[in-house]
Amino acid sequence: MIANTLPLLTWRWLKVNDALIELPEVLEQVTEITAKENDEISTLFDFSKIEDGNDSRHIKIKITAEKNSKVDLYYVSRCTDESAALTDIEADVDEGATVNFIQIESGAKRTVTNYTANLKGRGATTNIDSVYFAGGEDNLDIFYHVNHIGEETVSNILVNGALKDKARKTFKGTIDFKRGSKGSKGSEEEFATLLDEDVRSIAVPVLLCVEDDVEGLHAASAGKIDQDKLFYIMSRGLSQEQAKKMLVETQLFPTIDKLPDKDLVQEIWGNIEKRI
């Protein structure tokens, strides 16, 4: 199956234009979330174990946020026994409405996640706060695509992650200012920490625009743990491994801590800490 296709293709040799994922004999699940005018909805998806004997998963989530409503979507993937997981999320956001998407990704060996937000009404907003951890030979492909359609719409994308062993990650973020989106603002940032020499991190931040009077910002960085910070922490009596865990925690924990279930927060961090 082909997924996460970029709206503006780049050189094929980079191998980032789309993502190939094999999902044999997987039942498709579709979940619909509708927030009526002025409603506030909070929904948590926690994938922590294999369901129905399948080691692969494909789900779709459809969000409709009507005028002045608010949707908080928490998505947690932490089942490392899954061989493949594909998640498609689409949000239609009307005037004055907000969709907040918080994603914690530390699951399947092959993971493909797509979140598309259509900011249709004036002042529609989406905020994406995402963290990931991948180890072994995990292969992670994340694609966030925001369409600014209405006037004065706002999008914020913040991604933090860490890669270990021979893990591979591709982050693709597209902010697309459509005609008619005057006064809109969009920003995307992605920061990757490389814990081993053999990891591979690819970032493809894209800004598209056919409208005047808009503001778009993007940034991406990848690098090893700062050796000065590592030395400073170790000088306080911690081992190298303990110091690494502390620095990764500093990067990932602020997003994980946003989950509404504090017991789940401790479980997730305990799982990531063991893998580090």
RASULWO-V312943 format. One record per backbone hydrogen bond with DSSP energy under -1.0 kcal/mol. NH is the residue of the N-H (numbers start at 0). CO is the residue of the C=O. E is the energy in kcal/mol with one decimal. If there is no record, write none. Layout:
nh=<NH:NH>
co=<CO:CO>
e=<E:E>
//
This chain:
nh=<2:5:13:14:18:20:28:30:32:34:37:38:40:42:44:46:53:56:58:59:60:61:62:63:64:65:67:68:69:70:71:72:73:74:75:76:77:79:81:82:83:84:85:86:87:88:89:90:91:92:93:95:96:97:98:99:100:101:102:103:104:105:108:110:111:112:113:114:115:116:117:118:119:119:120:122:123:124:125:126:127:128:129:130:131:132:133:137:138:139:140:141:142:143:144:145:146:147:148:149:151:153:154:155:156:157:158:159:160:161:162:163:165:166:167:168:169:170:171:172:173:174:175:176:177:180:182:183:184:185:186:187:188:189:190:191:192:193:194:199:201:203:205:207:209:214:216:218:220:222:229:230:231:232:233:234:235:236:242:243:244:245:246:247:248:249:250:251:252:255:256:257:258:264:265:266:267:268:269:270:271:272:273:274:275>
co=<18:16:10:11:2:0:57:59:61:63:66:35:69:71:73:75:50:83:85:28:87:30:89:32:91:34:94:65:38:97:40:99:42:101:44:103:46:77:78:54:54:109:56:111:58:113:60:115:62:117:64:121:93:68:124:70:126:72:128:74:130:76:81:138:84:140:86:142:88:144:90:146:92:117:92:150:120:96:153:98:155:100:157:102:159:104:161:134:108:167:110:169:112:171:114:173:116:175:118:118:181:123:184:125:186:127:188:129:190:131:192:133:135:163:137:199:139:201:141:203:143:205:145:207:147:177:212:180:152:214:154:216:156:218:158:220:160:222:162:166:168:170:172:174:176:183:185:187:189:191:225:226:227:228:229:230:232:233:238:239:240:241:242:243:244:245:246:247:248:251:252:254:255:260:261:262:263:264:265:266:267:268:269:270:271>
e=<-2.9:-2.8:-1.3:-1.7:-3.1:-2.5:-1.3:-2.9:-3.3:-3.0:-1.8:-2.5:-2.8:-2.7:-3.0:-3.2:-2.0:-1.8:-2.1:-3.1:-2.8:-3.0:-3.2:-2.8:-2.9:-2.7:-2.4:-2.0:-2.1:-2.5:-2.9:-3.2:-3.2:-3.0:-3.1:-2.7:-3.0:-1.0:-1.2:-3.1:-1.2:-2.3:-2.9:-2.4:-2.3:-2.9:-2.4:-2.8:-2.6:-2.7:-2.8:-1.8:-2.0:-2.0:-2.2:-3.2:-3.1:-2.9:-1.8:-2.9:-2.5:-3.2:-2.2:-2.7:-2.8:-2.5:-2.7:-2.5:-2.8:-2.5:-3.3:-2.7:-2.1:-1.3:-1.4:-2.1:-2.1:-2.3:-2.0:-1.8:-3.5:-2.6:-2.8:-2.5:-1.5:-2.3:-1.9:-2.1:-2.9:-2.8:-2.7:-2.8:-2.4:-2.5:-2.9:-3.0:-3.2:-3.0:-2.1:-2.4:-2.5:-2.3:-2.0:-1.8:-2.2:-2.5:-2.4:-2.4:-2.0:-1.6:-2.5:-2.4:-2.2:-1.9:-2.6:-2.4:-2.7:-2.8:-2.9:-1.5:-3.0:-2.4:-2.9:-3.1:-2.6:-1.6:-3.0:-1.5:-2.6:-2.7:-1.6:-1.7:-2.2:-1.5:-2.4:-2.4:-2.4:-2.4:-2.9:-2.1:-2.6:-3.0:-3.5:-2.8:-1.9:-2.2:-2.2:-1.9:-2.2:-1.9:-2.3:-2.6:-2.3:-2.3:-2.3:-2.0:-1.4:-1.8:-2.4:-2.3:-2.3:-2.0:-2.0:-2.5:-2.5:-2.2:-1.2:-2.4:-2.9:-1.7:-3.0:-1.6:-1.7:-1.7:-1.7:-1.9:-2.8:-2.4:-2.3:-2.1:-2.4:-2.9:-1.7:-1.4:-1.9>
//
